[in-house]
Amino acid sequence: MARADDDKAAAPAAPATTTTTTTSASSATPATSEEGIMAIPGAKDTIDALTFEQILEMDDDEDERDFSKSIVYDFFSQADSTFGKMETSLESKDLKTLSELGHFLKGSSATLGLTKVKDSCEKIQHFGEKKDETGTRDITEEEGLEKLKTTIDQAKKEFEEVEKVLKKFYEGEGA
């Protein structure tokens, strides 16, 4: 028995072969939170399971999930507002503000493990700095503005996709 515990502790970041950890007596919950969200179509492509699971671990009540739900739903509002500011900044060709907004939303989405949104926001940050998508090569202001238009649209689409996944997860939790 000690060996099974050692194996479990030795590889927390490895993909779970069968991580059906039944440590508590409440087997009424059909799957762990990570398995639950990752089972929703689109989740595997948009959410880093390990990062999101860390957020879920902060919940006092796994049935209600009040803490993580409030963080996620606050992010929805924050993202909507930030995308609105991006549109305004794009219209006024304010690259510096676009870079700052990209950086801001990149951090928030990274905290939740929203990988596609994070990656697109990092590109927005770079394009606003007149750099290529990797942040290593200089580009013109015109190139930056053109790339910003398409990347902001892409980030919005990715946000809408992950928002649907997360809402399905929280609507199914504790219901």
N, C-alpha and C positions, 0 to 999 in steps of 0.2 A: 504493500500500500504506500509506503514511503516513496517508492520509485515513481508512482503515478503522479504524486504531488510534485516531485522534483521535475518531471517532464513538463508538467503544466507551468511551473514557475520558470523553467529554462527558456521557453519559447513563446512569450506573450505576443510578440509581433508577427509570428509566423501565421500563415493562413490556417484557420482551424479545419482539421479534418472532420472531426465530429465533436464540437464543443458543446455538448449537452450537459452542462454542469448543473446537477441537481443537488445543490448544497442546502437549499432551504426546503422546507416541507411543502411550500406552496407550488405544487405542480399544476395548479389551475392555470397558470400563465403558460400558454402553449409554446412559446419560444422566447429566447433572450431578446432584449431590445434590439441588439445589433442584427440578429437574424431577422427580426420583424421588419425593420426598415429596409434591409438589403433585399428582402423578398419582394418589395414593391417594384414593379416595372420602372426602369429608369434610374433607380437608386445606385446601382453598381457603377454606372457611367458618370454620376454626378456628385457622389458623396464618398469621402474617405471614411470607411467604417470605424477605424480605430480612433480617429479624432472625434467623430460624432459620439461614439460610445463614451468617451471621457466626459462629454457634456451631459450625457444621460446618467452617468454615475453620480452626478451632483444632485439628482432628484431625491427628495426624501421619500416620496411615495411613487413606486413604479407604476401604479395604476392611474394615478392622476397626472404625474409628470408636470406639475405646475411650474417648477423652476426652469427646466429646459424649454418647455413650451413658451414661457414668457420671453426667454432669450431669442428663440427662433422667430416668434411673431414680432418682436421688436426689430429684429433684423429685416423682416419683410417691409416694415414701415421705413426703416432707414434706407434700404435699397431703393424703394420707390422714390423717396425724396431725393436721394443721390442721383438716380437716373434722370430725374427732372432737372436737377442742377446741371448735369452733364449736357443735356439738350440745350439749355440756355447758354452755357459756356461754349458749346460748339457753334451756335448761331453767332456769337460775338467773337469767335475765333480766339478764345482765351485758353491757350495751350497750358499755361502755368496752372490755372485752376483745374483744368481737365486732368493734368498729371496728379495734382493733390487729391482730387476726388477718386481717381483710379487707385491711388495708394490707400486712401481711407477705406474704400469698399473691399480692396484686396485683403486688408487686415481682418476686417469683420468676417468675410467669407472664409478665410483661412482658419479662423478660430473655430468655426462650425464644421470645417472639413468639406466645404462646398468647392470642390476642386476645379470644375470648369469655370465657374464664376470667378474664382480667385485668379486663374490663369488669364482669363480675358481682361480682368481689371489690372493685372500686372502689365499687359500689353498697352492698355490705355495709359497707364502711368508712363511707360517708355515713349509712346508716340507723343504724349504731351511734352516730353523733354526733348523732342525732335531726335529720337533714337529709334532704331529698328526694334522689332518685337523682342529681341533678346537684350536690348539696352546697351549693345556694344558698338553699333555703327551709327554715325550721324545720318540723318535724313533731312530733307527740306521741310519747311513749314507746310507747304502745299501737300507733300507726301504724308506728313503727319496728320493733317486735317482729313485727307481722304481715307487714311487707314483708321482714324478715330471714328468716322461715320459708320463704317462697316463693323468695327469691333464693338462699339457701343450697342449697335443693333444686335450683334451676336451675344453680347453679355446679357442684354435684356431677355433674349430668347432663352438662354441658359438659366437665368434666374427664374423665369416663368416655369420652366421644366422642373427645377429642383423645388420650387415653391409647391407645386402640385404634389410631388412625392412627399414632402414634409407634412403637408396638410392631410394627406391620406394616412400617414403614420400617426399623427396626433388625433385624428378623428377616430381611428381604430383603437387607440389606446384607452383602456379603462371603460370602453363602451359596452 
